[in-house]
């Protein structure tokens, strides 16, 4: 008994759908667990800043840990932008790392800016997985940000 070509194509298409579902769900699990693992460690962020009294320029360096408890490699980009009152970018910095499953990466971001020029700060986190086919990006703008004077 010979199978019709439409039945063979049906099995191939079902196989492709199943593999697409498995790939998508595995990638999204890795991305989501990396985001949750990174965002829950906010208290672990270590930063150092120094201000030149003559010029008013602040040098800021942040060390940010990110964890990947997922099952696939995840490319993580963490960045920030500082805006003046007229919404022009006065300082920015970012770092990108590829984190293997079960590992932690340390992101180091450095920048210099004039404290008086900064009105608000935008922070962003982007995670991509499975050959950059799947990704998720979060960003937020902080109208009030901590300073050493507070």
C-alpha positions as CSV (number, residue, x, y, z in Angstrom):
1,X,0.0,0.0,0.0
2,X,1.5,3.3,-1.1
3,X,1.0,6.5,0.9
4,X,-0.2,9.6,-0.8
5,X,2.2,12.6,-1.1
6,X,-0.3,14.8,0.8
7,X,-0.1,12.5,3.9
8,X,3.7,12.6,3.8
9,X,3.7,16.4,3.6
10,X,1.2,16.5,6.5
11,X,3.6,14.5,8.7
12,X,6.5,16.8,7.7
13,X,4.5,19.9,8.5
14,X,3.4,18.5,11.9
15,X,7.0,17.7,12.6
16,X,8.1,21.2,11.7
17,X,5.3,22.7,14.0
18,X,6.4,20.5,16.9
19,X,10.0,21.5,16.5
20,X,9.1,25.2,16.2
21,X,7.0,24.9,19.4
22,X,9.9,23.2,21.3
23,X,12.5,25.8,20.1
24,X,10.3,28.7,20.9
25,X,9.3,27.6,24.3
26,X,12.9,26.6,25.2
27,X,14.2,30.0,24.0
28,X,11.5,32.0,25.9
29,X,12.1,30.0,29.1
30,X,15.8,30.8,28.9
31,X,15.2,34.5,28.2
32,X,12.5,34.9,30.9
33,X,14.6,33.1,33.5
34,X,17.7,35.2,32.7
35,X,15.6,38.4,33.0
36,X,14.2,37.3,36.3
37,X,17.6,36.2,37.5
38,X,19.1,39.5,36.5
39,X,16.3,41.7,37.8
40,X,16.2,40.0,41.2
41,X,19.8,40.8,41.8
42,X,19.4,44.6,41.7
43,X,20.7,44.9,45.3
44,X,23.9,43.2,44.1
45,X,24.8,46.1,41.8
46,X,28.1,47.7,42.8
47,X,28.8,51.2,41.7
48,X,31.6,53.7,42.3
49,X,31.5,57.4,41.5
50,X,33.8,60.3,41.9
51,X,33.3,63.9,41.2
52,X,35.9,66.4,40.1
53,X,35.2,69.5,42.3
54,X,36.8,71.9,39.7
55,X,34.9,70.8,36.6
56,X,31.8,69.1,38.2
57,X,32.4,66.0,36.0
58,X,31.2,62.7,37.6
59,X,32.9,59.5,36.7
60,X,30.6,56.5,37.2
61,X,31.4,52.8,37.0
62,X,28.8,50.1,37.6
63,X,29.3,46.4,38.0
64,X,26.1,44.5,37.4
65,X,25.8,40.7,37.7
66,X,23.4,38.7,35.5
67,X,22.5,35.0,35.8
68,X,21.3,32.6,33.2
69,X,19.5,29.7,34.9
70,X,18.0,28.7,31.6
71,X,18.9,25.9,29.2
72,X,20.2,27.9,26.2
73,X,22.9,30.6,25.7
74,X,21.4,34.0,26.1
75,X,23.0,37.3,24.8
76,X,22.3,40.0,27.3
77,X,22.7,43.8,26.8
78,X,22.4,46.1,29.7
79,X,22.6,49.8,29.1
80,X,21.5,53.3,30.2
81,X,21.1,56.8,28.8
82,X,21.1,60.0,30.7
83,X,19.1,62.9,29.3
84,X,19.1,66.6,29.8
85,X,16.0,68.7,30.4
86,X,15.6,69.1,26.6
87,X,15.8,65.3,26.1
88,X,19.3,65.3,24.5
89,X,21.6,62.4,25.5
90,X,24.3,63.7,27.8
91,X,25.8,60.3,28.7
92,X,25.3,56.7,27.9
93,X,26.9,53.3,28.4
94,X,26.2,49.7,27.7
95,X,27.8,46.2,27.9
96,X,26.9,43.0,26.1
97,X,27.7,39.5,27.1
98,X,26.8,36.0,26.0
99,X,25.9,34.0,29.1
100,X,26.0,30.2,29.0
101,X,23.3,28.2,30.8
102,X,23.9,28.0,34.6
103,X,26.6,30.8,34.5
104,X,26.8,34.4,35.8
105,X,28.4,37.3,33.9
106,X,29.6,40.6,35.3
107,X,28.7,43.7,33.2
108,X,30.9,46.7,33.6
109,X,29.5,50.0,32.4
110,X,31.5,53.3,32.8
111,X,30.6,56.9,31.8
112,X,31.3,60.5,32.6
113,X,28.8,63.3,32.8
114,X,28.1,66.7,34.4
115,X,25.7,66.2,37.3
116,X,23.8,69.4,36.6
117,X,23.1,68.3,33.0
118,X,21.2,65.1,34.0
119,X,17.4,65.4,34.3
120,X,16.4,61.7,34.0
121,X,17.9,58.3,33.3
122,X,16.7,55.5,31.0
123,X,17.7,51.9,31.9
124,X,17.4,49.0,29.4
125,X,17.9,45.3,29.4
126,X,17.7,43.1,26.3
127,X,18.0,39.3,26.1
128,X,18.2,37.3,22.9
129,X,18.5,33.6,22.4
130,X,18.6,30.9,19.7
131,X,20.8,32.6,17.1
132,X,19.2,36.0,17.9
133,X,15.8,34.8,16.6
134,X,14.0,35.3,19.9
135,X,14.3,38.3,22.2
136,X,12.8,40.4,24.8
137,X,13.7,44.0,25.7
138,X,12.7,46.0,28.8
139,X,13.4,49.7,29.4
140,X,12.2,52.2,31.9
141,X,12.8,55.9,32.5
142,X,13.6,57.1,36.0
143,X,12.5,60.7,36.6
144,X,14.3,60.8,39.9
145,X,17.6,59.0,40.4
146,X,19.8,58.6,43.4
147,X,22.7,61.0,43.9
148,X,25.4,61.0,46.6
149,X,23.9,64.2,48.0
150,X,20.7,62.4,49.2
